[in-house]
Amino acid sequence: MNSLKDWTIFKDGLYHHHLRHVYFTRFNQVLKLNNRIFRKKIKEIVRDYDIEIMVCGPNHYLHGFPPFNMSIPFVFDYVDYLYEFNNPYVENTKILREYYKNASKK
């Protein structure tokens, strides 16, 4: 039931946000719902907390991809992980390519 609640903790000068989500994301409809909730909530957090940069790890399996079209830098941790794959059919390669494709090339 805790996964259905949003919460925020301020620790060591950083805000940590937990965003509600539904488990059983192997079902496409649940993942679509989680992605809608996630993208909306991320935009709210960025606005309400005056966020200047967003850092995210590979948690797409819970909520899909973040909103890439935001006016702040988005740092995806583990991008170097992308180059460790040689098999184009590996699931993680496809997922990480989506982050890489939407990354700023600067």
C-alpha positions as CSV (number, residue, x, y, z in Angstrom):
1,M,0.0,0.0,0.0
2,N,2.9,2.4,0.6
3,S,3.6,2.4,-3.2
4,L,0.3,4.2,-3.7
5,K,1.4,7.2,-1.7
6,D,3.6,10.2,-2.6
7,W,6.1,11.2,0.0
8,T,9.1,13.6,0.3
9,I,12.0,13.4,2.7
10,F,14.6,16.2,3.2
11,K,17.9,14.7,4.2
12,D,21.5,16.0,4.0
13,G,20.4,19.0,2.0
14,L,18.5,17.0,-0.7
15,Y,14.9,16.3,-1.3
16,H,14.0,12.6,-2.0
17,H,10.7,12.2,-3.7
18,H,8.8,8.9,-3.8
19,L,6.1,8.9,-6.5
20,R,3.1,6.7,-6.3
21,H,3.0,3.7,-8.6
22,V,1.2,0.4,-9.0
23,Y,3.2,-2.8,-9.0
24,F,2.7,-5.6,-11.6
25,T,4.2,-3.4,-14.3
26,R,4.6,-6.4,-16.6
27,F,1.1,-5.5,-17.7
28,N,1.3,-2.8,-20.3
29,Q,-1.9,-1.0,-19.1
30,V,-0.4,-0.6,-15.6
31,L,2.9,0.7,-17.0
32,K,0.9,3.3,-19.0
33,L,-1.0,4.4,-15.9
34,N,2.3,4.7,-13.9
35,N,3.9,6.6,-16.7
36,R,1.0,9.1,-16.8
37,I,1.2,9.6,-13.0
38,F,5.0,9.8,-13.1
39,R,5.2,12.4,-15.8
40,K,2.6,14.6,-14.3
41,K,4.1,14.4,-10.8
42,I,7.7,15.1,-12.1
43,K,6.4,18.3,-13.7
44,E,4.7,19.4,-10.5
45,I,7.8,18.7,-8.4
46,V,10.0,20.7,-10.8
47,R,7.6,23.6,-10.6
48,D,6.9,23.5,-6.9
49,Y,10.4,23.0,-5.7
50,D,12.1,25.2,-8.3
51,I,14.2,22.3,-9.4
52,E,17.3,23.2,-11.5
53,I,18.5,19.7,-12.5
54,M,17.0,16.2,-12.3
55,V,19.0,13.1,-11.8
56,C,17.4,9.7,-12.4
57,G,18.5,6.1,-12.5
58,P,17.1,3.2,-14.5
59,N,13.7,2.8,-12.9
60,H,11.7,2.8,-16.1
61,Y,10.2,-0.6,-15.2
62,L,8.1,1.0,-12.5
63,H,6.8,4.0,-14.3
64,G,8.1,4.3,-17.8
65,F,10.2,7.2,-19.1
66,P,10.4,10.7,-17.5
67,P,9.2,13.7,-19.4
68,F,12.2,14.6,-21.6
69,N,10.8,17.9,-22.9
70,M,11.5,19.9,-19.8
71,S,13.4,23.1,-19.5
72,I,16.0,21.7,-17.0
73,P,18.9,19.4,-17.5
74,F,18.1,15.7,-17.0
75,V,20.9,13.5,-15.9
76,F,20.4,9.8,-16.4
77,D,22.9,7.9,-14.2
78,Y,24.3,4.7,-15.7
79,V,24.3,5.9,-19.4
80,D,27.8,4.3,-19.7
81,Y,26.0,1.0,-19.0
82,L,24.5,1.3,-22.5
83,Y,27.7,0.6,-24.3
84,E,28.3,-2.7,-22.5
85,F,25.7,-4.4,-24.6
86,N,26.4,-6.0,-28.0
87,N,23.1,-7.8,-28.5
88,P,20.4,-5.4,-30.0
89,Y,17.7,-7.7,-28.6
90,V,18.6,-7.2,-25.0
91,E,15.8,-5.4,-23.2
92,N,18.0,-3.0,-21.3
93,T,19.7,-1.9,-24.5
94,K,16.4,-0.8,-26.0
95,I,15.4,1.0,-22.8
96,L,18.7,2.8,-22.3
97,R,18.8,3.8,-26.0
98,E,15.5,5.7,-25.4
99,Y,17.2,7.8,-22.6
100,Y,20.3,8.3,-24.8
101,K,18.2,9.3,-27.9
102,N,16.6,12.1,-25.8
103,A,19.7,13.2,-24.1
104,S,21.3,16.6,-24.8
105,K,24.4,16.1,-26.9
106,K,26.2,19.1,-25.4
